[in-house]
Amino acid sequence: MDAQTLAKAMDNRVPMARYEELAPHFNRALIQAGCTTILRVTMWCSQIGHESGGLKWMEEIADGSAYEWRKDLGNTQQGDGRRFKGRGPIQVTGRNHYANLSRWAHQKGYVDSPTKFLDEPTLLSLPEYGFLGAVWYWTTERPQMNALADAENLIGATQAVNGGQHGIDDRRKFYYRALALGDALLPIEEFDMAAADEIQNQLLGPDSKDEGRGWPQLGDFLRKRRSLVDAVGRLLQIGNFQVGQLDRVEKKLDALFEANKTPNPAPRPTTEGK
């Protein structure tokens, strides 16, 4: 999922620059959480989108004092309420959750200490660690989430996350907004994101309008209309370039070049009949 798709899925609630910053962490979290199908990413966007206000909040607005001495959260020491307030896009809250997340992340090799977030709780407000908290919650604290996503059970998923149906209308809007984006939702590795940018530059030339770059066969038509190549780039971002995916990509490319009356300059060799 590129930053533009992420912005659409999250209802454009923060500036594009913020989505560009968050996209690599968002993609990594999807892969770590096993959200690699449209239905699973859609449910992730529904719940994460609502809980974080479209990725606007990575930390609870309140100061956390309401959680002071909440033994059900493991807050047994003075200051635990504020210290372990809700952080991350799904708001990991309380000493117990911070401890469990720390142990899990250390066992997975994601952090260097089994008490990482007990020692440095504010790290969970940063994208790198905040999304890790969401992965832990999705896969360990609420391990039924992907099964609920596969069943398209928005009510059940909301119950699991919220303990009720608070915000169900907003979650439903996030759900169908994301679902409409189709394959563009699928997670991509950071390497693939960089490769897609390079492919776009080779097709068109970079944003600096360096006329020495890009395929000359495409002419000024595509050079002036970057959105067309953005679409091609998105097709090429979907990882694991299997034969079926390549066939679909080539058909899309052929249609694009045909629309501009130019031959595909790099058709893929066929194995048919061999």
Buried (B, 14 or more C-beta within 10 A) or exposed (E): BBBBBBBBBBBEBBEEEBBBBBBBBBBBBBBBBBBBBBBBBBBBBBBBBBBBBBBEBBBBEEEBEEBBEBEEBBBEEEEBBBBBBBBBBBBBBBBBBBBBBBBBBBEBEBBEEBEBBBEBBEBBBBBEBBBBBBBBBBBEBBEEBBEBBEEEBBEBBBBBBBEEEEBBEBBBBBBEBBBEBEBBBBBBBEEBBEBBBEBBBEBBBEEEEEEEEBBEBBEEEBBEEBEBBBEBBBBBBBBEEEEEBEEEBBEBBEEBBEEEEBEBEEEEEEEEEE
